[in-house]
Amino acid sequence: MSCSDLATNAVGKLAEDAQCVWEQVQAIERSGLAGEVSTEAIQSLLTAALKLFSAKIDASQKTFSPVREGTSITATEVAVLTVELMHVVDLNLFDLSMWASRPRD
């Protein structure tokens, strides 16, 4: 199998795996067991999603919503994640505002 075949298969498998993870997360939230999920598991999921999201935007030169259609998220959920990500890379609100003002499709 060529490298391009492996990559193509990985793209399809990722879509299936993402749906499975989505369903697992919903079940965990409904059961109230979010606190039982390991920090490392959450870090792996967020880091992978963040890197793939950014790489897709860079590759396509098009923006898209990072949130699944029909999903309700709160401003608090967005703020909590945004603030923690900003701490990771030592980004301040002024720098963030410069990124936010860049042109979008």
BALOBA-1460 file (C-alpha; in Angstrom, 3 decimals):
// residues 105
<rec num="1" residu="m" x="0.000" y="0.000" z="0.000"/>
<rec num="2" residu="s" x="1.404" y="3.386" z="-0.968"/>
<rec num="3" residu="c" x="1.774" y="6.309" z="1.416"/>
<rec num="4" residu="s" x="-1.064" y="8.151" z="-0.316"/>
<rec num="5" residu="d" x="-3.326" y="5.096" z="0.154"/>
<rec num="6" residu="l" x="-2.437" y="5.025" z="3.833"/>
<rec num="7" residu="a" x="-3.262" y="8.711" z="4.187"/>
<rec num="8" residu="t" x="-6.564" y="8.309" z="2.331"/>
<rec num="9" residu="n" x="-7.514" y="5.370" z="4.549"/>
<rec num="10" residu="a" x="-6.526" y="7.375" z="7.636"/>
<rec num="11" residu="v" x="-8.824" y="10.236" z="6.595"/>
<rec num="12" residu="g" x="-11.798" y="7.881" z="6.284"/>
<rec num="13" residu="k" x="-10.970" y="6.090" z="9.523"/>
<rec num="14" residu="l" x="-10.645" y="9.402" z="11.348"/>
<rec num="15" residu="a" x="-14.179" y="10.386" z="10.317"/>
<rec num="16" residu="e" x="-15.506" y="7.107" z="11.750"/>
<rec num="17" residu="d" x="-13.437" y="7.436" z="14.919"/>
<rec num="18" residu="a" x="-14.547" y="11.046" z="15.407"/>
<rec num="19" residu="q" x="-18.211" y="9.985" z="15.272"/>
<rec num="20" residu="c" x="-17.497" y="7.274" z="17.844"/>
<rec num="21" residu="v" x="-15.700" y="9.737" z="20.145"/>
<rec num="22" residu="w" x="-18.586" y="12.207" z="19.718"/>
<rec num="23" residu="e" x="-21.078" y="9.573" z="20.874"/>
<rec num="24" residu="q" x="-18.853" y="8.534" z="23.792"/>
<rec num="25" residu="v" x="-18.478" y="12.130" z="24.979"/>
<rec num="26" residu="q" x="-22.228" y="12.677" z="24.841"/>
<rec num="27" residu="a" x="-22.780" y="9.525" z="26.920"/>
<rec num="28" residu="i" x="-20.145" y="10.632" z="29.449"/>
<rec num="29" residu="e" x="-21.744" y="14.063" z="29.759"/>
<rec num="30" residu="r" x="-25.229" y="12.576" z="30.241"/>
<rec num="31" residu="s" x="-23.946" y="10.204" z="32.916"/>
<rec num="32" residu="g" x="-22.150" y="12.972" z="34.821"/>
<rec num="33" residu="l" x="-18.810" y="11.184" z="34.587"/>
<rec num="34" residu="a" x="-16.808" y="13.949" z="32.882"/>
<rec num="35" residu="g" x="-14.673" y="14.317" z="36.000"/>
<rec num="36" residu="e" x="-13.580" y="10.686" z="35.624"/>
<rec num="37" residu="v" x="-12.024" y="11.203" z="32.177"/>
<rec num="38" residu="s" x="-8.246" y="11.395" z="32.414"/>
<rec num="39" residu="t" x="-6.519" y="14.707" z="31.875"/>
<rec num="40" residu="e" x="-4.262" y="13.012" z="29.320"/>
<rec num="41" residu="a" x="-7.224" y="11.777" z="27.258"/>
<rec num="42" residu="i" x="-8.696" y="15.274" z="27.077"/>
<rec num="43" residu="q" x="-5.309" y="16.784" z="26.250"/>
<rec num="44" residu="s" x="-4.816" y="14.279" z="23.430"/>
<rec num="45" residu="l" x="-8.248" y="14.952" z="21.939"/>
<rec num="46" residu="l" x="-7.973" y="18.736" z="22.142"/>
<rec num="47" residu="t" x="-4.414" y="18.870" z="20.857"/>
<rec num="48" residu="a" x="-5.207" y="16.608" z="17.911"/>
<rec num="49" residu="a" x="-8.360" y="18.547" z="17.032"/>
<rec num="50" residu="l" x="-6.611" y="21.908" z="17.345"/>
<rec num="51" residu="k" x="-3.717" y="20.847" z="15.112"/>
<rec num="52" residu="l" x="-6.006" y="19.302" z="12.486"/>
<rec num="53" residu="f" x="-8.346" y="22.328" z="12.503"/>
<rec num="54" residu="s" x="-5.460" y="24.724" z="11.957"/>
<rec num="55" residu="a" x="-3.835" y="22.523" z="9.290"/>
<rec num="56" residu="k" x="-7.116" y="22.264" z="7.338"/>
<rec num="57" residu="i" x="-7.601" y="26.038" z="7.380"/>
<rec num="58" residu="d" x="-4.003" y="26.570" z="6.279"/>
<rec num="59" residu="a" x="-4.317" y="23.975" z="3.505"/>
<rec num="60" residu="s" x="-7.683" y="25.150" z="2.167"/>
<rec num="61" residu="q" x="-7.295" y="28.866" z="2.894"/>
<rec num="62" residu="k" x="-10.936" y="28.781" z="4.035"/>
<rec num="63" residu="t" x="-12.421" y="29.117" z="7.486"/>
<rec num="64" residu="f" x="-15.253" y="27.023" z="8.861"/>
<rec num="65" residu="s" x="-17.011" y="26.668" z="12.175"/>
<rec num="66" residu="p" x="-15.052" y="24.482" z="14.595"/>
<rec num="67" residu="v" x="-18.337" y="23.449" z="16.208"/>
<rec num="68" residu="r" x="-20.454" y="20.597" z="14.937"/>
<rec num="69" residu="e" x="-23.650" y="21.809" z="13.263"/>
<rec num="70" residu="g" x="-26.694" y="21.597" z="15.515"/>
<rec num="71" residu="t" x="-24.558" y="21.527" z="18.648"/>
<rec num="72" residu="s" x="-25.194" y="23.995" z="21.408"/>
<rec num="73" residu="i" x="-22.170" y="25.364" z="23.231"/>
<rec num="74" residu="t" x="-22.117" y="28.159" z="25.764"/>
<rec num="75" residu="a" x="-20.062" y="31.325" z="25.964"/>
<rec num="76" residu="t" x="-18.653" y="29.981" z="29.234"/>
<rec num="77" residu="e" x="-17.423" y="26.793" z="27.552"/>
<rec num="78" residu="v" x="-15.739" y="28.830" z="24.818"/>
<rec num="79" residu="a" x="-14.211" y="31.290" z="27.297"/>
<rec num="80" residu="v" x="-12.822" y="28.552" z="29.557"/>
<rec num="81" residu="l" x="-11.066" y="26.782" z="26.683"/>
<rec num="82" residu="t" x="-9.907" y="30.007" z="25.025"/>
<rec num="83" residu="v" x="-8.344" y="31.372" z="28.211"/>
<rec num="84" residu="e" x="-6.529" y="28.105" z="28.918"/>
<rec num="85" residu="l" x="-5.229" y="27.885" z="25.341"/>
<rec num="86" residu="m" x="-4.028" y="31.481" z="25.571"/>
<rec num="87" residu="h" x="-2.064" y="30.598" z="28.731"/>
<rec num="88" residu="v" x="-0.424" y="27.642" z="26.950"/>
<rec num="89" residu="v" x="1.142" y="29.883" z="24.297"/>
<rec num="90" residu="d" x="1.442" y="33.042" z="26.427"/>
<rec num="91" residu="l" x="-1.003" y="34.932" z="24.197"/>
<rec num="92" residu="n" x="-2.596" y="38.116" z="25.507"/>
<rec num="93" residu="l" x="-5.900" y="39.738" z="24.577"/>
<rec num="94" residu="f" x="-4.208" y="42.408" z="22.447"/>
<rec num="95" residu="d" x="-2.463" y="39.754" z="20.341"/>
<rec num="96" residu="l" x="-5.684" y="37.791" z="20.109"/>
<rec num="97" residu="s" x="-7.557" y="40.855" z="18.860"/>
<rec num="98" residu="m" x="-5.036" y="41.196" z="16.028"/>
<rec num="99" residu="w" x="-5.720" y="37.599" z="14.952"/>
<rec num="100" residu="a" x="-9.473" y="38.112" z="15.298"/>
<rec num="101" residu="s" x="-9.369" y="41.093" z="12.931"/>
<rec num="102" residu="r" x="-7.835" y="39.144" z="10.041"/>
<rec num="103" residu="p" x="-10.061" y="38.710" z="6.981"/>
<rec num="104" residu="r" x="-12.374" y="35.706" z="6.894"/>
<rec num="105" residu="d" x="-14.003" y="33.989" z="3.945"/>
